[in-house]
Amino acid sequence: MAEDLTSKTCIPCQGGIPPLTAEQAEIFHRQTPHWTLAAKAHHISRTFKFDDFKTSLAFVNKIGGIAEAEGHHPDIEFGWGYATIKTYTHKIDGLHENDFILAAKIDKAAK
């Protein structure tokens, strides 16, 4: 069985490597099934629903702390009752294992 993504730490990506192929991304996606894998495996995203703005904001702040700790920063859109997280590795303009590590940690924080 593959190592749990939440037990891993994001490693800095300096670029110069290819993004994950769709097949490679699908292997990691199996561990983050609530996330949507974009066409051609460019990014992953997930929308979380909440009862109000205050809870959405608190969740976004929590995600911000995780992102800072990992040194890997997603795109976040939020408002009353929702937060949408989109992640990919900008340096390679596509997905890296780090994106799935971050997604798994966000899922864990959402519980």
C-alpha positions in Angstrom: 0.0 0.0 0.0 1.3 3.5 -0.8 2.4 5.7 2.0 -0.4 8.0 3.3 0.0 11.4 1.7 -0.8 13.2 5.0 2.4 11.7 6.5 4.5 13.3 3.8 5.9 16.8 3.5 6.0 18.9 0.4 9.4 19.3 -1.1 10.4 22.5 -2.8 10.0 22.3 -6.6 12.6 24.3 -8.4 11.2 23.6 -11.8 13.0 21.8 -14.6 11.0 18.6 -14.2 8.0 17.6 -16.1 4.5 17.7 -14.5 2.8 14.4 -13.7 1.3 12.6 -16.6 -2.4 11.9 -16.4 -1.7 8.3 -15.5 0.7 9.3 -12.6 -1.8 11.9 -11.4 -4.6 9.3 -11.3 -2.5 7.2 -8.9 -2.3 10.0 -6.4 -5.9 11.0 -7.1 -7.1 7.7 -5.7 -5.9 9.0 -2.3 -7.8 12.3 -2.7 -11.0 11.1 -4.4 -13.1 14.2 -3.3 -11.0 16.4 -5.5 -11.6 17.0 -9.2 -8.8 16.1 -11.5 -8.8 18.6 -14.3 -8.6 17.7 -18.0 -5.1 16.7 -19.0 -4.2 16.6 -15.3 -3.2 20.2 -15.0 -4.6 20.9 -11.5 -7.0 19.5 -8.9 -9.8 21.4 -7.1 -12.4 20.9 -4.5 -15.2 23.1 -3.2 -16.1 22.9 0.5 -19.5 24.0 1.8 -20.2 25.8 5.1 -23.2 27.3 6.9 -22.0 30.9 6.8 -19.2 33.3 5.9 -17.5 33.2 9.3 -17.0 29.4 9.0 -15.7 29.7 5.4 -13.2 32.4 6.5 -12.0 30.2 9.5 -11.5 27.3 7.1 -9.5 29.5 4.7 -7.3 30.7 7.5 -6.7 27.1 8.6 -5.8 26.2 5.0 -3.4 29.2 4.9 -1.6 27.8 7.9 -1.2 24.4 6.3 0.0 25.9 3.1 2.6 28.0 4.9 3.8 25.0 6.9 4.2 23.0 3.6 5.6 25.9 1.6 3.1 25.0 -1.1 0.3 27.5 -1.8 -3.0 26.9 -3.5 -5.4 29.3 -5.2 -8.3 30.0 -2.9 -11.7 31.5 -3.7 -14.2 31.9 -0.9 -17.4 33.6 0.1 -20.5 33.1 2.1 -20.9 29.3 2.6 -18.1 28.0 0.4 -14.3 27.8 -0.2 -12.9 26.5 -3.5 -9.3 25.3 -3.4 -7.3 24.8 -6.6 -3.8 23.6 -6.6 -1.1 22.9 -9.1 2.7 23.6 -9.1 3.2 26.9 -10.8 7.0 26.3 -11.5 6.1 23.3 -13.8 2.6 24.5 -14.8 1.0 21.2 -13.8 0.7 18.7 -11.1 3.4 17.4 -8.7 3.1 15.0 -5.8 3.1 18.1 -3.6 -0.3 19.1 -4.8 -1.8 15.8 -3.7 0.0 16.0 -0.3 -1.5 19.4 0.2 -5.0 18.2 -0.9 -4.8 15.2 1.6 -3.8 17.5 4.4 -6.7 19.9 3.6 -9.1 17.0 3.5 -7.9 16.0 7.0 -8.3 19.5 8.3 -11.9 19.6 6.9 -13.0 16.7 9.1 
